[in-house]
Amino acid sequence: IAVIKKSKSSRRNVTQRDIADACGVSVMSVSLALRNDTKNLSAATVERICAKAQELGYDSSRSLDARRLRYARSGTVVENQIVAFYLSLRNATGPYFEPLLEGVSEVLDEENYALLTNWRADVESEVCSLPAIFHRGEVDGVFTLSGGDDVKPILDALRGSSGFGNRPVVGIMEPHKGCSAVLVDDRGGACALMKHLLDLGHRKTLCLFSEGYQHRERVAGLRQACEERGLDPNDVMVPAGHLLRGKTLCVEAFMRFLKEQGECSAVVAGNDYIASNAATIMRENGLRIPQDISLTGFDDVIPVTDMNGDNILTTVRIPLKAVARRSAKLLLDRIRGIEPEDRDIRLPVEFVPRSGTASPPKK
């Protein structure tokens, strides 16, 4: 058994407890002072504790708080190299979320950043709570994602936390006040899709959209196409969002409504999940796509296949991975001050016509 003895020159690392004992304060006070937190401590107390930390030789290479002290003196915010994604992995599976997580992770890995996921604040209570890591000042920035829970309570909580405050937030495919965002041209894609249907001769479409930001943008694009073709959108578009329960349709209500709107020759779904659900229901009730009714979606992540296994769903392709990578780069640029102010970036989409749309059947 070998016994390794410490050399006489080696010294024990100075800890926050050492600084607290020397100053006659709590360890919490030391932690706050090393973050330069003058909200909870007086400026004089912060200065006294930081001076004692320097005197005792608090090692900046071995302590995050010591690095904060060193950076604070130069007016620079320390990079913890941790960012958070406001979503739960339990609800973020499938072909839509996977390229988003992959794209974000690729950029963060290149920069030796860690990604905190699988956390959700309690947005139902009056006071939105955050995990302690945010209050400790250990998260450099946050991603939010369109289509999830209302993010306003979480943004309010982040801005109200002394450990996070005005650190950068990037909205992925949805803008928020006081944040940056990477968006896509949902409106332009929807406009191209509706013009395609109008060119085929469709004049009455059943529209399955929710109230989210992207869905509102897509509805605006559909309406724009009608107006540009000299048609009243209210005559062409039959809103049917009330039939949705999340991403799924109530079967009986959907088929009943579709029959009541007998002139509808196309179904325009707010995304491919809804389109796939609608396709299953219509086929089970004897409707053929596109011979009896045309079908479109958005995102290009879920196929609707024919007898040969070919995807027939006309849709709008969203560059999910490119959006994720650009979002990660933007967040890191904001953290590092390369982008000094918040800004929005909008990426193009691609309209993808397939055989799921055709001219309306002759009556």
Residue pairs with C-beta under 8 A, 6 or more apart in sequence:
13 59
13 62
13 63
14 53
14 56
14 57
14 58
14 59
16 27
16 30
16 31
16 34
16 65
17 27
18 56
19 30
19 49
19 52
19 53
19 56
19 58
20 26
20 27
20 29
20 30
22 52
22 56
23 29
23 30
23 48
23 49
23 52
25 45
25 49
29 41
29 45
29 49
30 49
30 53
30 65
31 65
31 136
32 40
32 41
32 46
33 41
33 45
33 46
33 49
33 50
33 53
34 49
34 50
34 53
34 65
34 66
34 68
34 69
35 65
35 68
35 137
35 163
36 46
36 50
36 68
36 72
37 46
37 162
38 46
39 162
40 162
41 49
50 69
50 72
53 66
53 69
54 69
58 65
58 66
58 69
59 66
60 66
60 67
60 69
60 70
64 78
64 80
64 138
67 78
68 78
68 137
71 77
71 78
79 140
79 335
79 336
80 137
80 138
80 139
80 140
81 111
81 112
81 113
81 114
81 140
82 113
82 114
82 115
82 116
82 133
82 138
82 139
82 140
83 108
83 113
83 114
83 115
83 116
83 139
83 140
83 141
83 142
83 143
83 331
83 335
84 115
84 116
84 117
84 119
84 134
84 139
84 141
84 142
84 143
85 101
85 104
85 115
85 116
85 117
85 142
85 143
85 145
86 119
86 120
86 121
86 142
86 143
86 144
86 145
86 148
86 151
86 154
87 97
87 117
87 120
87 145
87 148
88 117
88 118
88 119
88 120
89 117
89 118
90 118
91 148
92 101
92 117
94 301
95 301
95 302
96 271
96 273
96 299
96 301
96 320
99 320
99 321
99 324
100 145
100 172
100 320
100 321
100 323
100 324
101 117
101 324
102 321
102 324
103 320
103 321
103 322
103 323
103 324
103 325
103 327
103 328
104 115
104 143
104 324
104 325
104 327
104 328
105 115
106 325
106 328
107 324
107 325
107 328
107 329
107 332
108 114
108 115
108 328
108 332
111 332
113 140
113 332
116 133
116 139
119 131
120 149
121 128
121 129
121 130
121 153
121 154
121 157
122 128
122 129
123 149
123 150
123 153
123 154
128 153
128 154
128 156
128 157
129 157
130 154
130 157
130 158
130 161
130 164
133 139
134 158
134 161
134 163
134 164
135 161
135 162
135 163
135 164
136 163
137 162
137 163
137 164
138 163
139 163
139 164
139 167
140 167
140 168
140 335
141 167
141 168
141 169
141 170
141 331
141 332
141 334
141 335
142 158
142 164
142 167
142 168
142 169
142 170
143 169
143 170
143 171
143 172
143 327
143 328
143 331
144 151
144 154
144 155
144 169
144 170
144 171
144 172
144 174
144 176
144 179
145 171
145 172
145 173
145 174
146 171
146 172
146 173
146 174
146 212
146 213
146 214
147 173
147 174
147 212
147 214
151 171
151 174
151 176
152 176
155 169
155 176
155 178
155 179
158 164
158 165
158 167
158 169
159 165
159 166
159 178
167 335
168 179
168 180
168 331
168 334
168 335
168 342
169 176
169 178
169 179
169 180
170 179
170 180
170 181
170 182
170 327
170 330
170 331
170 334
171 179
171 180
171 181
171 182
172 181
172 182
172 323
172 324
172 327
173 181
173 182
173 183
173 184
173 213
173 214
173 318
173 323
174 181
174 183
174 212
174 213
174 214
175 181
175 183
175 213
175 344
178 342
179 342
180 330
180 331
180 334
180 339
180 342
180 343
180 344
180 345
181 344
181 345
182 323
182 326
182 327
182 330
182 344
182 345
182 346
182 347
183 344
183 345
183 346
183 347
184 318
184 319
184 323
184 346
184 347
184 348
184 349
185 346
185 347
185 348
185 349
186 214
186 217
186 218
186 221
186 298
186 316
186 349
187 217
187 218
187 220
187 221
187 224
188 221
188 348
188 349
189 218
189 221
189 298
189 316
189 318
189 349
189 350
189 351
190 217
190 218
190 219
190 220
190 221
190 222
190 224
190 225
190 298
190 316
191 221
191 222
191 224
191 225
191 228
192 225
192 316
192 351
193 221
193 222
193 225
193 268
193 296
193 298
193 314
193 315
193 316
193 351
194 205
194 221
194 222
194 225
194 226
194 236
194 268
195 225
195 228
195 229
196 314
196 351
196 353
196 357
197 205
197 266
197 268
197 294
197 296
197 357
198 225
198 226
198 229
198 231
198 236
200 294
200 357
200 358
200 359
200 360
201 359
201 360
202 236
202 265
202 266
202 294
202 360
203 231
203 235
203 236
203 263
203 265
203 360
204 235
204 236
204 238
204 261
204 263
204 264
204 265
204 266
205 222
205 236
205 237
205 238
205 264
205 265
205 266
205 267
205 268
206 238
206 240
206 257
206 258
206 261
206 264
206 266
206 267
206 268
207 219
207 222
207 237
207 238
207 239
207 240
207 241
207 268
207 270
208 240
208 241
208 243
208 244
208 249
208 267
208 268
208 269
208 270
208 274
208 278
209 215
209 216
209 218
209 219
209 239
209 241
209 270
210 241
210 244
210 270
211 241
214 270
214 298
215 270
215 271
218 270
218 298
219 237
222 233
222 237
222 268
223 233
223 237
226 232
226 233
226 236
226 237
227 233
237 268
238 261
238 264
240 254
240 257
241 270
243 249
243 250
243 253
243 254
243 257
244 274
247 271
247 273
247 274
247 277
248 274
248 277
249 274
249 277
249 278
249 281
251 281
254 278
254 281
255 281
255 282
255 285
258 264
258 267
258 282
264 293
265 293
265 294
265 360
265 361
266 293
266 294
266 295
266 296
266 357
266 360
267 275
267 278
267 282
267 293
267 294
267 295
267 296
268 296
269 275
269 278
269 295
269 296
269 297
269 298
270 298
271 297
271 298
271 299
272 297
272 298
272 299
272 300
272 301
272 302
272 303
272 304
272 313
272 315
273 302
274 297
275 295
275 296
275 297
275 302
275 304
275 313
275 315
276 297
276 302
276 303
276 304
276 313
278 295
279 289
279 295
279 304
279 313
282 289
282 292
282 293
282 295
283 289
287 293
289 295
289 304
289 312
289 356
290 312
290 355
290 356
290 357
290 358
291 358
291 361
292 361
294 314
294 356
294 357
294 358
294 360
295 304
295 313
295 314
295 356
295 357
296 313
296 314
296 315
296 356
296 357
297 304
297 313
297 314
297 315
297 316
298 315
298 316
298 318
299 315
299 316
299 317
299 318
299 320
300 315
300 316
300 317
300 318
300 350
300 352
301 318
301 320
302 313
303 311
303 313
304 311
304 312
304 313
304 356
305 311
305 312
306 312
306 355
310 355
311 354
312 354
312 355
312 356
313 354
313 356
314 352
314 353
314 354
314 356
314 357
315 352
315 354
316 349
316 350
316 351
316 352
317 349
317 350
317 351
317 352
318 349
319 347
319 348
319 349
319 350
322 347
323 347
326 345
326 347
330 339
330 343
330 345
332 338
333 339
334 342
